[in-house]
Amino acid sequence: MLLDPSITYQVYVEDCEVCCNPIEIHPRFEEQVLIAFEALNIEQ
């Protein structure tokens, strides 16, 4: 997974490489350093 540290807060959906279910990704950067990361299963 490639993340763009020039964007402070991002939200996007990506398929899991193992099970192919959609995952909502929430990376958070401060001064181009990853400070928080959350991945949520959004399969219904």
C-alpha positions as a LaTeX table, in Angstrom:
\begin{tabular}{lrrr}
\hline
Residue & $x$ (\AA) & $y$ (\AA) & $z$ (\AA) \\
\hline
Met1 & 0.00 & 0.00 & 0.00 \\
Leu2 & 1.40 & 3.38 & $-0.98$ \\
Leu3 & 0.38 & 6.44 & 1.00 \\
Asp4 & 0.94 & 10.08 & 0.03 \\
Pro5 & 2.44 & 11.93 & 3.03 \\
Ser6 & 1.85 & 15.32 & 1.38 \\
Ile7 & $-1.89$ & 14.98 & 2.19 \\
Thr8 & $-2.48$ & 15.42 & 5.94 \\
Tyr9 & $-5.67$ & 13.34 & 6.24 \\
Gln10 & $-6.91$ & 10.83 & 3.69 \\
Val11 & $-9.82$ & 8.41 & 3.39 \\
Tyr12 & $-10.00$ & 5.82 & 0.67 \\
Val13 & $-11.24$ & 2.29 & 0.01 \\
Glu14 & $-8.97$ & $-0.56$ & $-1.00$ \\
Asp15 & $-9.60$ & $-4.29$ & $-1.36$ \\
Cys16 & $-7.87$ & $-6.57$ & 1.15 \\
Glu17 & $-5.00$ & $-8.46$ & $-0.51$ \\
Val18 & $-5.94$ & $-11.64$ & 1.41 \\
Cys19 & $-9.74$ & $-11.85$ & 1.36 \\
Cys20 & $-10.64$ & $-9.20$ & $-1.29$ \\
Asn21 & $-13.16$ & $-7.51$ & 1.04 \\
Pro22 & $-13.28$ & $-3.70$ & 0.93 \\
Ile23 & $-11.36$ & $-1.84$ & 3.64 \\
Glu24 & $-11.72$ & 1.87 & 4.42 \\
Ile25 & $-8.25$ & 3.31 & 5.07 \\
His26 & $-7.67$ & 6.42 & 7.25 \\
Pro27 & $-3.99$ & 7.44 & 7.36 \\
Arg28 & $-3.06$ & 10.68 & 9.13 \\
Phe29 & 0.21 & 12.54 & 8.59 \\
Glu30 & 1.93 & 15.37 & 10.43 \\
Glu31 & 4.91 & 17.03 & 8.75 \\
Gln32 & 4.94 & 14.10 & 6.27 \\
Val33 & 5.29 & 11.53 & 9.09 \\
Leu34 & 2.59 & 8.91 & 9.60 \\
Ile35 & 1.10 & 9.53 & 13.06 \\
Ala36 & $-2.10$ & 7.47 & 12.88 \\
Phe37 & $-3.55$ & 4.68 & 10.76 \\
Glu38 & $-6.98$ & 3.07 & 10.90 \\
Ala39 & $-8.37$ & 0.34 & 8.66 \\
Leu40 & $-12.06$ & $-0.53$ & 8.87 \\
Asn41 & $-13.82$ & $-3.52$ & 7.30 \\
Ile42 & $-16.74$ & $-2.06$ & 5.38 \\
Glu43 & $-18.15$ & $-5.34$ & 4.02 \\
Gln44 & $-21.89$ & $-5.54$ & 4.57 \\
\hline
\end{tabular}
